[in-house]
Amino acid sequence: LARAYPSFVKSFSINFTIIALIVGMNWIGLSAVGTAVAYYNDTETSGENTFNTASLDFSLDSASDFTPDVDPETDAIRMVSVSNDGSLGFEYAVRVDNFLGDTALCNALDLDANLDGGASEYSGPLISFNLSDVGAFSIPDDWNFIVDLTNNDYSLQSKTCNFDFVFEGWQIGGAGFSDTETVSNLVNSGTWAVDACVT
């Protein structure tokens, strides 16, 4: 009996160790199942892309103001050129605004406006000039403005009429960029002979 006891203890220790290892390994395996994460992943790259900005910008150029002085026999003329200084095409409108000076002279002036030497785009009172849609800018866009006096009233002599031509441009299609440019104008009236009253 003294020899059998150590053999039983030894056998129990080995069995206990084996069972403890089996249980421990299963526990580690089961605990790993709860933390496993798997998913699909893909990455693609598109190279050689370019992003460019554009601009809408135009300017007005005129060598001189309205000349010569206007009178019942003489018209005054001014040329205004439109230039595209940006990268976008544009449409535009042109009108008059900001009248100053002698109101009577401004009201007595008629305006004829033509583009690039073509037919009149407008012919009528200066104070009513408003072309709401000239169309798309094209090279060249040279405006020829001619004012004439509608009567020979003596009170209109040696007067001045100041006003602006306002050019408003917008991106073709009506959305996006816009630009507004203004050119100031001065029309002077000269003097003329008044018929003497004969009794």
Phi, psi and omega in degrees: 000327180293330180277330183287329184299311179297329179292320179295318180295318181295315180296320179295320181295319180293314180298317180297320180295318180295314180297318180297320178294317180297313180296315181298318181292322177295320180296319178295319179296315179294322180291331178289332181299322182290341184250004181287132179233132178218138177203160177275147180213141178210142178229129177237150180233133175250114183261176175058043176265143180229135175241120181246142173265153180238167180218146173244113183208128175225163181223162180244139180227133177213130183290327184206169177278185178299126177218155349281194173298139183274144173210177183302341181253348189232131176268156174250141188233145172216137176255135176228126180254138177257131180236139177270111180260000181252193182254354181255147169286156182210158170254161180206166176233161178218140181208173175255153180199170173058056177288134176224176178087209184281115182297321182298318179293316180302319180288339182266006181258134170258151181236136170241125182237126175228153185248125177056035176074012180274199179293160181299130172277334179205142174212114182169194181302136179303316186293347181257003185296120179199104175258103189286341178205095179290327185117191183284142175297138173218149182273130352273158169241090182249119180265138176243111181253128181233125175248143175224156182272133185273347176207171184251030179304128183301328183292348180273357182289147175054044178245170177230147173232118178253139178198169179244143162267125181249119178255122180243118182248150178216157181299138180303131185104348174085007181231152175100231190283156175210164180206146178231130177233147183230140173234127181277148184227151177223125174244123176255142173263143179270206176240155179210158183287140178254128181301133180285144178278121181257126179262000000 
